[in-house]
Amino acid sequence: MEKKFIRVDEVAKELEISESHAYKIMRKLNRELEAKGYITVAGRVNRQYFNERFYGAGRSEENARL
């Protein structure tokens, strides 16, 4: 079973970046989620949201082309 949240070490490995840069990206994603009214956890990002923002997962094919 896949965990609901992705942590900094996983983000850094997935994107092949440093952990400090991964933290910056995670803070940005969490700010976006907070602006939408979601509760966030520092140092973790919702895995589904991460995949949507980086890989377009969950978008319709038409919207993915935009």
Backbone as XML, in Angstrom:
<?xml version="1.0"?>
<chain id="A" units="angstrom">
  <residue number="1" name="MET">
    <atom name="N" x="0.841" y="-1.183" z="0.000"/>
    <atom name="CA" x="0.000" y="0.000" z="0.000"/>
    <atom name="C" x="0.886" y="1.247" z="0.000"/>
  </residue>
  <residue number="2" name="GLU">
    <atom name="N" x="0.615" y="2.142" z="-0.923"/>
    <atom name="CA" x="1.413" y="3.355" z="-1.037"/>
    <atom name="C" x="0.971" y="4.374" z="0.012"/>
  </residue>
  <residue number="3" name="LYS">
    <atom name="N" x="1.937" y="5.047" z="0.615"/>
    <atom name="CA" x="1.640" y="6.044" z="1.635"/>
    <atom name="C" x="1.006" y="7.271" z="1.000"/>
  </residue>
  <residue number="4" name="LYS">
    <atom name="N" x="0.174" y="7.977" z="1.779"/>
    <atom name="CA" x="-0.535" y="9.146" z="1.265"/>
    <atom name="C" x="0.367" y="10.362" z="1.102"/>
  </residue>
  <residue number="5" name="PHE">
    <atom name="N" x="1.448" y="10.418" z="1.861"/>
    <atom name="CA" x="2.328" y="11.580" z="1.811"/>
    <atom name="C" x="3.713" y="11.194" z="1.318"/>
  </residue>
  <residue number="6" name="ILE">
    <atom name="N" x="4.322" y="12.109" z="0.586"/>
    <atom name="CA" x="5.685" y="11.926" z="0.115"/>
    <atom name="C" x="6.583" y="12.828" z="0.954"/>
  </residue>
  <residue number="7" name="ARG">
    <atom name="N" x="7.742" y="12.329" z="1.331"/>
    <atom name="CA" x="8.664" y="13.068" z="2.193"/>
    <atom name="C" x="9.806" y="13.635" z="1.371"/>
  </residue>
  <residue number="8" name="VAL">
    <atom name="N" x="10.596" y="14.478" z="2.017"/>
    <atom name="CA" x="11.642" y="15.215" z="1.308"/>
    <atom name="C" x="12.654" y="14.297" z="0.635"/>
  </residue>
  <residue number="9" name="ASP">
    <atom name="N" x="13.035" y="13.216" z="1.278"/>
    <atom name="CA" x="14.027" y="12.328" z="0.666"/>
    <atom name="C" x="13.486" y="11.678" z="-0.604"/>
  </residue>
  <residue number="10" name="GLU">
    <atom name="N" x="12.188" y="11.366" z="-0.611"/>
    <atom name="CA" x="11.578" y="10.786" z="-1.803"/>
    <atom name="C" x="11.469" y="11.809" z="-2.931"/>
  </residue>
  <residue number="11" name="VAL">
    <atom name="N" x="11.104" y="13.047" z="-2.582"/>
    <atom name="CA" x="11.005" y="14.113" z="-3.587"/>
    <atom name="C" x="12.371" y="14.358" z="-4.213"/>
  </residue>
  <residue number="12" name="ALA">
    <atom name="N" x="13.404" y="14.463" z="-3.378"/>
    <atom name="CA" x="14.759" y="14.704" z="-3.876"/>
    <atom name="C" x="15.200" y="13.579" z="-4.809"/>
  </residue>
  <residue number="13" name="LYS">
    <atom name="N" x="14.932" y="12.359" z="-4.433"/>
    <atom name="CA" x="15.326" y="11.215" z="-5.259"/>
    <atom name="C" x="14.527" y="11.183" z="-6.563"/>
  </residue>
  <residue number="14" name="GLU">
    <atom name="N" x="13.228" y="11.388" z="-6.469"/>
    <atom name="CA" x="12.350" y="11.344" z="-7.640"/>
    <atom name="C" x="12.730" y="12.399" z="-8.679"/>
  </residue>
  <residue number="15" name="LEU">
    <atom name="N" x="13.062" y="13.607" z="-8.204"/>
    <atom name="CA" x="13.369" y="14.711" z="-9.115"/>
    <atom name="C" x="14.863" y="14.882" z="-9.366"/>
  </residue>
  <residue number="16" name="GLU">
    <atom name="N" x="15.672" y="14.059" z="-8.689"/>
    <atom name="CA" x="17.133" y="14.124" z="-8.804"/>
    <atom name="C" x="17.652" y="15.528" z="-8.481"/>
  </residue>
  <residue number="17" name="ILE">
    <atom name="N" x="17.241" y="16.004" z="-7.293"/>
    <atom name="CA" x="17.658" y="17.319" z="-6.806"/>
    <atom name="C" x="18.129" y="17.175" z="-5.364"/>
  </residue>
  <residue number="18" name="SER">
    <atom name="N" x="18.700" y="18.263" z="-4.827"/>
    <atom name="CA" x="19.149" y="18.237" z="-3.435"/>
    <atom name="C" x="17.941" y="18.284" z="-2.501"/>
  </residue>
  <residue number="19" name="GLU">
    <atom name="N" x="18.156" y="17.867" z="-1.261"/>
    <atom name="CA" x="17.067" y="17.915" z="-0.283"/>
    <atom name="C" x="16.655" y="19.346" z="0.015"/>
  </residue>
  <residue number="20" name="SER">
    <atom name="N" x="17.603" y="20.291" z="0.015"/>
    <atom name="CA" x="17.236" y="21.682" z="0.287"/>
    <atom name="C" x="16.319" y="22.221" z="-0.811"/>
  </residue>
  <residue number="21" name="HIS">
    <atom name="N" x="16.586" y="21.862" z="-2.049"/>
    <atom name="CA" x="15.706" y="22.299" z="-3.140"/>
    <atom name="C" x="14.359" y="21.581" z="-3.057"/>
  </residue>
  <residue number="22" name="ALA">
    <atom name="N" x="14.375" y="20.329" z="-2.648"/>
    <atom name="CA" x="13.132" y="19.574" z="-2.478"/>
    <atom name="C" x="12.252" y="20.226" z="-1.415"/>
  </residue>
  <residue number="23" name="TYR">
    <atom name="N" x="12.858" y="20.718" z="-0.322"/>
    <atom name="CA" x="12.091" y="21.420" z="0.710"/>
    <atom name="C" x="11.422" y="22.658" z="0.134"/>
  </residue>
  <residue number="24" name="LYS">
    <atom name="N" x="12.123" y="23.405" z="-0.719"/>
    <atom name="CA" x="11.539" y="24.607" z="-1.334"/>
    <atom name="C" x="10.318" y="24.242" z="-2.173"/>
  </residue>
  <residue number="25" name="ILE">
    <atom name="N" x="10.440" y="23.184" z="-2.942"/>
    <atom name="CA" x="9.321" y="22.740" z="-3.773"/>
    <atom name="C" x="8.156" y="22.293" z="-2.904"/>
  </residue>
  <residue number="26" name="MET">
    <atom name="N" x="8.451" y="21.563" z="-1.839"/>
    <atom name="CA" x="7.401" y="21.079" z="-0.949"/>
    <atom name="C" x="6.682" y="22.229" z="-0.257"/>
  </residue>
  <residue number="27" name="ARG">
    <atom name="N" x="7.429" y="23.258" z="0.141"/>
    <atom name="CA" x="6.787" y="24.431" z="0.752"/>
    <atom name="C" x="5.843" y="25.101" z="-0.238"/>
  </residue>
  <residue number="28" name="LYS">
    <atom name="N" x="6.271" y="25.204" z="-1.492"/>
    <atom name="CA" x="5.427" y="25.806" z="-2.528"/>
    <atom name="C" x="4.150" y="24.990" z="-2.725"/>
  </residue>
  <residue number="29" name="LEU">
    <atom name="N" x="4.289" y="23.692" z="-2.836"/>
    <atom name="CA" x="3.116" y="22.837" z="-3.017"/>
    <atom name="C" x="2.176" y="22.931" z="-1.820"/>
  </residue>
  <residue number="30" name="ASN">
    <atom name="N" x="2.734" y="22.959" z="-0.612"/>
    <atom name="CA" x="1.897" y="23.075" z="0.582"/>
    <atom name="C" x="1.193" y="24.429" z="0.641"/>
  </residue>
  <residue number="31" name="ARG">
    <atom name="N" x="1.853" y="25.497" z="0.193"/>
    <atom name="CA" x="1.190" y="26.811" z="0.145"/>
    <atom name="C" x="0.013" y="26.778" z="-0.831"/>
  </residue>
  <residue number="32" name="GLU">
    <atom name="N" x="0.200" y="26.111" z="-1.965"/>
    <atom name="CA" x="-0.891" y="25.974" z="-2.931"/>
    <atom name="C" x="-2.069" y="25.231" z="-2.311"/>
  </residue>
  <residue number="33" name="LEU">
    <atom name="N" x="-1.778" y="24.155" z="-1.597"/>
    <atom name="CA" x="-2.840" y="23.382" z="-0.951"/>
    <atom name="C" x="-3.540" y="24.197" z="0.131"/>
  </residue>
  <residue number="34" name="GLU">
    <atom name="N" x="-2.769" y="24.957" z="0.912"/>
    <atom name="CA" x="-3.361" y="25.803" z="1.952"/>
    <atom name="C" x="-4.285" y="26.849" z="1.339"/>
  </residue>
  <residue number="35" name="ALA">
    <atom name="N" x="-3.888" y="27.419" z="0.200"/>
    <atom name="CA" x="-4.714" y="28.414" z="-0.484"/>
    <atom name="C" x="-6.040" y="27.810" z="-0.948"/>
  </residue>
  <residue number="36" name="LYS">
    <atom name="N" x="-6.049" y="26.505" z="-1.173"/>
    <atom name="CA" x="-7.269" y="25.801" z="-1.572"/>
    <atom name="C" x="-8.077" y="25.342" z="-0.367"/>
  </residue>
  <residue number="37" name="GLY">
    <atom name="N" x="-7.577" y="25.625" z="0.838"/>
    <atom name="CA" x="-8.312" y="25.292" z="2.050"/>
    <atom name="C" x="-7.942" y="23.972" z="2.699"/>
  </residue>
  <residue number="38" name="TYR">
    <atom name="N" x="-6.884" y="23.333" z="2.233"/>
    <atom name="CA" x="-6.463" y="22.059" z="2.811"/>
    <atom name="C" x="-5.508" y="22.274" z="3.981"/>
  </residue>
  <residue number="39" name="ILE">
    <atom name="N" x="-5.504" y="21.345" z="4.900"/>
    <atom name="CA" x="-4.552" y="21.343" z="6.006"/>
    <atom name="C" x="-3.310" y="20.612" z="5.517"/>
  </residue>
  <residue number="40" name="THR">
    <atom name="N" x="-2.137" y="21.166" z="5.803"/>
    <atom name="CA" x="-0.889" y="20.555" z="5.344"/>
    <atom name="C" x="-0.016" y="20.173" z="6.532"/>
  </residue>
  <residue number="41" name="VAL">
    <atom name="N" x="0.959" y="19.325" z="6.264"/>
    <atom name="CA" x="1.915" y="18.888" z="7.277"/>
    <atom name="C" x="3.301" y="19.277" z="6.789"/>
  </residue>
  <residue number="42" name="ALA">
    <atom name="N" x="4.041" y="20.015" z="7.611"/>
    <atom name="CA" x="5.387" y="20.443" z="7.227"/>
    <atom name="C" x="6.270" y="19.229" z="6.964"/>
  </residue>
  <residue number="43" name="GLY">
    <atom name="N" x="7.062" y="19.312" z="5.900"/>
    <atom name="CA" x="7.971" y="18.226" z="5.571"/>
    <atom name="C" x="7.339" y="17.076" z="4.806"/>
  </residue>
  <residue number="44" name="ARG">
    <atom name="N" x="6.056" y="17.220" z="4.485"/>
    <atom name="CA" x="5.341" y="16.189" z="3.735"/>
    <atom name="C" x="4.378" y="16.862" z="2.767"/>
  </residue>
  <residue number="45" name="VAL">
    <atom name="N" x="4.155" y="16.204" z="1.638"/>
    <atom name="CA" x="3.202" y="16.698" z="0.645"/>
    <atom name="C" x="2.324" y="15.525" z="0.232"/>
  </residue>
  <residue number="46" name="ASN">
    <atom name="N" x="1.067" y="15.811" z="-0.008"/>
    <atom name="CA" x="0.165" y="14.778" z="-0.484"/>
    <atom name="C" x="0.721" y="14.189" z="-1.776"/>
  </residue>
  <residue number="47" name="ARG">
    <atom name="N" x="0.898" y="12.880" z="-1.798"/>
    <atom name="CA" x="1.521" y="12.193" z="-2.935"/>
    <atom name="C" x="0.719" y="12.396" z="-4.223"/>
  </residue>
  <residue number="48" name="GLN">
    <atom name="N" x="-0.602" y="12.346" z="-4.133"/>
    <atom name="CA" x="-1.441" y="12.518" z="-5.314"/>
    <atom name="C" x="-1.269" y="13.924" z="-5.889"/>
  </residue>
  <residue number="49" name="TYR">
    <atom name="N" x="-1.234" y="14.941" z="-5.025"/>
    <atom name="CA" x="-1.059" y="16.318" z="-5.496"/>
    <atom name="C" x="0.319" y="16.494" z="-6.124"/>
  </residue>
  <residue number="50" name="PHE">
    <atom name="N" x="1.343" y="15.920" z="-5.509"/>
    <atom name="CA" x="2.695" y="15.977" z="-6.066"/>
    <atom name="C" x="2.700" y="15.399" z="-7.480"/>
  </residue>
  <residue number="51" name="ASN">
    <atom name="N" x="2.099" y="14.230" z="-7.658"/>
    <atom name="CA" x="2.064" y="13.596" z="-8.978"/>
    <atom name="C" x="1.274" y="14.416" z="-9.990"/>
  </residue>
  <residue number="52" name="GLU">
    <atom name="N" x="0.177" y="15.027" z="-9.548"/>
    <atom name="CA" x="-0.604" y="15.880" z="-10.446"/>
    <atom name="C" x="0.215" y="17.071" z="-10.919"/>
  </residue>
  <residue number="53" name="ARG">
    <atom name="N" x="0.922" y="17.710" z="-10.002"/>
    <atom name="CA" x="1.677" y="18.921" z="-10.343"/>
    <atom name="C" x="2.906" y="18.627" z="-11.192"/>
  </residue>
  <residue number="54" name="PHE">
    <atom name="N" x="3.542" y="17.492" z="-10.996"/>
    <atom name="CA" x="4.766" y="17.199" z="-11.734"/>
    <atom name="C" x="4.553" y="16.327" z="-12.960"/>
  </residue>
  <residue number="55" name="TYR">
    <atom name="N" x="3.562" y="15.482" z="-12.938"/>
    <atom name="CA" x="3.394" y="14.537" z="-14.033"/>
    <atom name="C" x="2.039" y="14.628" z="-14.711"/>
  </residue>
  <residue number="56" name="GLY">
    <atom name="N" x="1.166" y="15.496" z="-14.216"/>
    <atom name="CA" x="-0.142" y="15.650" z="-14.829"/>
    <atom name="C" x="-1.093" y="14.508" z="-14.553"/>
  </residue>
  <residue number="57" name="ALA">
    <atom name="N" x="-0.792" y="13.689" z="-13.562"/>
    <atom name="CA" x="-1.657" y="12.558" z="-13.224"/>
    <atom name="C" x="-3.029" y="13.065" z="-12.808"/>
  </residue>
  <residue number="58" name="GLY">
    <atom name="N" x="-4.063" y="12.432" z="-13.307"/>
    <atom name="CA" x="-5.416" y="12.792" z="-12.917"/>
    <atom name="C" x="-6.058" y="13.826" z="-13.825"/>
  </residue>
  <residue number="59" name="ARG">
    <atom name="N" x="-5.316" y="14.381" z="-14.766"/>
    <atom name="CA" x="-5.886" y="15.356" z="-15.690"/>
    <atom name="C" x="-6.476" y="14.632" z="-16.885"/>
  </residue>
  <residue number="60" name="SER">
    <atom name="N" x="-7.488" y="15.258" z="-17.466"/>
    <atom name="CA" x="-8.013" y="14.684" z="-18.701"/>
    <atom name="C" x="-7.004" y="14.932" z="-19.811"/>
  </residue>
  <residue number="61" name="GLU">
    <atom name="N" x="-7.069" y="14.147" z="-20.855"/>
    <atom name="CA" x="-6.094" y="14.266" z="-21.945"/>
    <atom name="C" x="-6.155" y="15.650" z="-22.582"/>
  </residue>
  <residue number="62" name="GLU">
    <atom name="N" x="-7.347" y="16.209" z="-22.718"/>
    <atom name="CA" x="-7.491" y="17.529" z="-23.330"/>
    <atom name="C" x="-6.822" y="18.607" z="-22.485"/>
  </residue>
  <residue number="63" name="ASN">
    <atom name="N" x="-7.017" y="18.576" z="-21.171"/>
    <atom name="CA" x="-6.407" y="19.566" z="-20.283"/>
    <atom name="C" x="-4.903" y="19.395" z="-20.194"/>
  </residue>
  <residue number="64" name="ALA">
    <atom name="N" x="-4.411" y="18.195" z="-20.353"/>
    <atom name="CA" x="-2.979" y="17.935" z="-20.252"/>
    <atom name="C" x="-2.214" y="18.601" z="-21.387"/>
  </residue>
  <residue number="65" name="ARG">
    <atom name="N" x="-2.870" y="18.830" z="-22.510"/>
    <atom name="CA" x="-2.205" y="19.462" z="-23.649"/>
    <atom name="C" x="-2.090" y="20.964" z="-23.491"/>
  </residue>
  <residue number="66" name="LEU">
    <atom name="N" x="-2.850" y="21.561" z="-22.622"/>
    <atom name="CA" x="-2.851" y="23.029" z="-22.464"/>
    <atom name="C" x="-1.606" y="23.555" z="-21.853"/>
  </residue>
</chain>
